[in-house]
Amino acid sequence: MAQALPTLNLIGAGRVGQTLAQLWTRNGVLQVRDVLTRSIASAQAALDFIAPGASSGRALAHIADMRAADIWLLAVPDAQIGACALELATHAGQCGDAPALAFHCSGAQSAALLRPLRDLGWSVASAHPVLSFASPQAAAAQFPGTPCALEGDAAACGALQPWFSAIGGACFTVRSEDKVLYHAAAVLATNFAPVLQALAEDAWRATGMPDTLSLRLRERLLHNAVNNIVALGPQRALTGPAARGDHAAIALQADVVADWDPQAAAAYRALSVLALRLAGHPPEPPQA
């Protein structure tokens, strides 16, 4: 007789929660039991994506209706994790549920937000996949090989590791005190590229470049930059005035950018200092 799969309850069903639950279901790792969102309709839509055609899952809108489960994923926005943990702890205490495992997927927040559940004897953790969850469909296809940062109770991290590994995650541990710096690094690596690209295209547009050409440059320059970084590493992939140590060119361009957009100029100057450091060039000598 086949052993029953561990059961998973999902509170909140955004892109991260839907992606993980669908991958675990599809790969026969966990069985989704209850999905809770603010409305039955959105919970049912999430359940239909996670386990299409399954009869065991339930779409719910009230935590009081949720059944006990082996694992609980609090897939809610960071600002709501603490309140959600407290509400779940109250519900579990009233129902007399046996201690379970609970985790959230925030990159910046630690498992300490789940303290109300830990106080009940639950094992708690955070698990953050370093992936851009643009859509659940795309993220599910891209997930294999994704680094996954685990933090929290040793027992919880030990349980999560094989579940994430089973869907292609590459797990590693992060200390609780390092979570904010760890997540800031992920922001630096991913979130600012779209901002810088938008600034570049706005500047090109201001000079009269047709949008058709700026879109062509978007594809060509970004592909080349990524390919060079992957092949050569950040330092050897660096080009432009900072790579040459051309302080005069940097100063001139920063002044011109300042006339166009002062905030963009501040970013240009700050990033140029870092680029010079990466290239191994000394800072600009002080003015006499």
C-alpha positions in Angstrom: 0.0 0.0 0.0 1.4 3.4 -1.1 2.3 5.8 1.8 0.1 8.9 1.9 1.8 12.1 0.9 2.3 14.8 3.5 -0.5 17.4 3.3 -0.1 21.1 2.5 -2.3 24.0 3.4 -1.8 27.3 1.6 -2.8 30.6 3.1 -2.6 33.2 0.3 -2.2 32.0 -3.3 -0.1 34.5 -5.2 2.5 33.6 -7.8 5.0 32.1 -5.4 2.5 30.0 -3.5 0.8 28.8 -6.6 4.1 27.9 -8.3 5.5 25.9 -5.4 2.2 24.1 -4.6 1.7 23.2 -8.3 5.3 21.8 -8.6 4.9 19.7 -5.4 1.6 18.4 -6.5 2.7 17.6 -10.1 5.8 15.8 -8.9 4.0 13.8 -6.2 5.9 15.4 -3.3 3.0 16.9 -1.3 -0.8 16.8 -1.5 -2.6 20.2 -1.4 -5.5 20.1 1.1 -6.9 23.6 1.7 -6.3 26.9 -0.2 -7.3 30.1 1.5 -7.6 33.5 -0.1 -9.8 36.5 0.4 -12.5 35.1 -1.9 -13.7 31.6 -2.8 -13.3 32.5 -6.5 -9.6 33.4 -6.3 -9.0 30.4 -4.0 -10.7 28.1 -6.6 -8.7 29.6 -9.4 -5.5 29.0 -7.6 -6.5 25.4 -6.8 -7.4 24.8 -10.4 -3.9 25.8 -11.4 -2.2 23.9 -8.6 -4.1 20.6 -8.9 -6.5 20.6 -11.9 -9.2 18.0 -11.6 -8.2 17.0 -8.1 -11.1 16.3 -5.7 -9.2 16.4 -2.4 -8.4 20.1 -2.3 -10.8 22.8 -1.0 -11.0 26.5 -1.8 -11.8 28.6 1.3 -12.2 32.2 2.3 -12.1 31.8 6.1 -9.3 30.3 8.2 -11.9 28.9 10.7 -12.8 26.4 7.9 -9.3 25.0 7.4 -8.5 21.5 8.3 -5.3 20.4 10.0 -2.3 19.7 7.7 1.3 18.5 8.0 2.7 21.7 6.3 1.4 25.2 6.2 2.7 27.8 3.6 1.9 31.4 4.6 2.2 32.8 1.1 1.0 36.3 2.0 2.7 39.7 1.5 5.6 40.4 4.0 3.6 42.9 6.0 0.9 40.4 6.7 3.0 37.4 7.7 3.1 38.2 11.4 -0.7 38.8 11.7 -1.3 35.7 9.6 0.8 33.6 11.9 -1.0 34.9 15.0 -4.4 34.2 13.4 -3.3 30.7 12.4 -1.9 30.0 15.9 -5.2 31.1 17.4 -7.1 28.8 15.0 -4.8 25.9 15.7 -5.0 26.4 19.4 -8.8 26.5 19.4 -9.0 23.4 17.2 -6.4 21.5 19.2 -4.4 20.7 16.1 -1.2 18.8 16.6 2.0 20.8 16.0 2.9 21.1 12.3 5.5 22.8 10.1 4.9 26.3 8.9 7.0 28.5 6.7 6.9 31.6 4.6 8.8 32.6 1.4 9.9 36.2 2.2 13.4 36.9 1.1 14.0 39.7 3.7 12.0 38.4 6.7 13.1 35.6 9.0 11.2 32.8 10.6 10.9 34.9 13.7 7.6 36.3 12.3 6.1 32.8 12.9 6.8 32.9 16.7 3.1 32.5 17.7 3.2 29.1 16.0 6.6 28.2 17.4 5.2 29.0 20.8 2.6 26.2 20.2 5.4 23.8 19.5 5.3 24.1 15.7 8.5 23.9 13.6 9.0 27.1 11.6 11.2 28.4 8.8 11.5 30.6 5.8 12.3 29.4 2.3 13.1 31.9 -0.4 13.6 30.8 -4.0 15.8 33.2 -5.9 13.6 33.5 -9.0 11.6 36.1 -10.7 8.0 34.9 -10.3 6.6 36.9 -13.3 3.7 34.3 -13.6 3.1 30.9 -12.0 3.2 29.2 -15.4 6.6 30.8 -16.4 8.1 30.3 -12.9 7.1 26.6 -12.8 8.9 26.1 -16.1 12.0 28.0 -14.9 12.2 26.6 -11.4 14.7 23.7 -11.9 18.1 24.8 -10.7 16.8 27.7 -8.7 18.8 28.5 -5.5 16.5 28.3 -2.4 17.6 30.0 0.8 16.4 28.1 3.9 16.4 29.7 7.4 14.8 28.9 10.7 14.4 25.8 12.9 16.8 23.0 12.0 14.0 20.5 11.9 11.9 22.6 9.6 14.9 23.4 7.2 15.7 19.7 7.2 12.2 18.8 6.2 12.0 21.5 3.5 15.3 20.7 1.9 14.2 17.4 0.2 10.8 18.9 -0.8 12.5 21.8 -2.6 15.2 19.5 -4.0 12.5 17.2 -5.5 11.2 20.0 -7.7 14.7 21.2 -8.8 15.6 23.6 -6.0 19.3 24.0 -5.0 19.0 24.6 -1.3 21.4 26.4 1.0 21.1 27.9 4.5 21.2 31.5 5.5 21.6 32.8 9.1 18.6 34.7 10.4 20.7 37.8 11.0 21.9 37.7 7.3 18.4 37.6 5.7 18.2 41.4 5.0 21.6 41.6 3.4 20.9 38.3 1.5 17.7 39.7 0.0 19.3 43.1 -0.7 21.8 41.2 -2.9 18.9 39.6 -4.8 17.4 43.0 -5.3 20.7 44.3 -6.6 21.0 41.4 -9.0 17.5 41.5 -10.5 15.3 44.5 -9.6 17.4 47.4 -10.8 18.1 46.1 -14.3 14.6 47.1 -15.5 15.0 50.5 -13.8 18.3 51.2 -15.5 16.9 50.0 -18.9 13.9 52.3 -18.5 16.2 55.3 -17.8 18.3 54.5 -20.8 15.3 54.3 -23.1 13.9 57.6 -21.7 17.3 59.3 -22.3 17.5 57.9 -25.9 13.9 59.1 -26.5 14.9 62.6 -25.2 17.7 62.7 -27.8 15.2 61.8 -30.6 16.1 58.1 -31.1 13.0 56.3 -32.6 11.4 53.8 -30.3 11.9 51.0 -32.9 15.7 51.5 -32.6 15.7 51.7 -28.8 13.7 48.5 -28.6 16.3 46.9 -30.9 19.1 48.1 -28.6 17.2 46.9 -25.6 17.3 43.3 -26.9 20.9 43.5 -28.3 22.6 45.2 -25.4 20.9 43.3 -22.6 21.6 39.9 -24.3 25.2 40.9 -24.9 25.7 42.1 -21.3 24.2 39.0 -19.8 26.2 36.7 -22.1 29.4 38.5 -21.3 28.8 38.4 -17.5 28.0 34.7 -17.6 31.0 33.9 -19.8 33.6 36.4 -18.3 32.4 37.4 -14.9 31.3 40.9 -13.8 34.8 42.5 -13.8 35.9 41.4 -17.3 32.5 42.1 -18.7 32.6 45.7 -17.6 33.0 48.3 -20.4 32.7 52.0 -20.9 34.5 54.9 -19.2 34.7 53.3 -15.8 36.5 50.2 -17.2 39.0 52.6 -18.8 39.3 54.7 -15.6 38.2 57.8 -17.6 37.2 60.2 -14.8 36.8 63.1 -17.1 34.3 61.3 -19.3 32.3 60.2 -16.2 32.2 63.7 -14.8 31.1 65.2 -18.1 28.3 62.6 -18.6 27.1 63.0 -15.1 26.8 66.7 -15.5 24.8 66.3 -18.7 22.5 63.7 -17.2 21.9 66.0 -14.3 20.5 68.7 -16.6 18.1 66.0 -17.9 17.2 64.2 -14.7 18.9 65.0 -11.3 18.0 61.6 -9.7 19.3 59.7 -12.7 22.5 61.7 -12.4 22.9 60.7 -8.7 22.5 57.1 -9.7 25.0 57.5 -12.6 27.6 59.0 -10.2 27.1 56.4 -7.5 27.2 53.5 -10.0 30.3 54.9 -11.7 32.1 54.9 -8.3 31.3 51.3 -7.9 32.2 50.5 -11.5 35.6 52.2 -11.0 36.1 50.1 -7.9 35.2 46.9 -9.8 37.6 47.8 -12.6 40.4 48.3 -10.0 40.9 52.0 -10.8 41.6 54.5 -7.9 38.9 57.1 -7.0 39.0 60.4 -8.8 41.8 62.6 -7.3 40.6 65.5 -5.2 40.4 68.9 -6.9 43.3 71.2 -6.2 
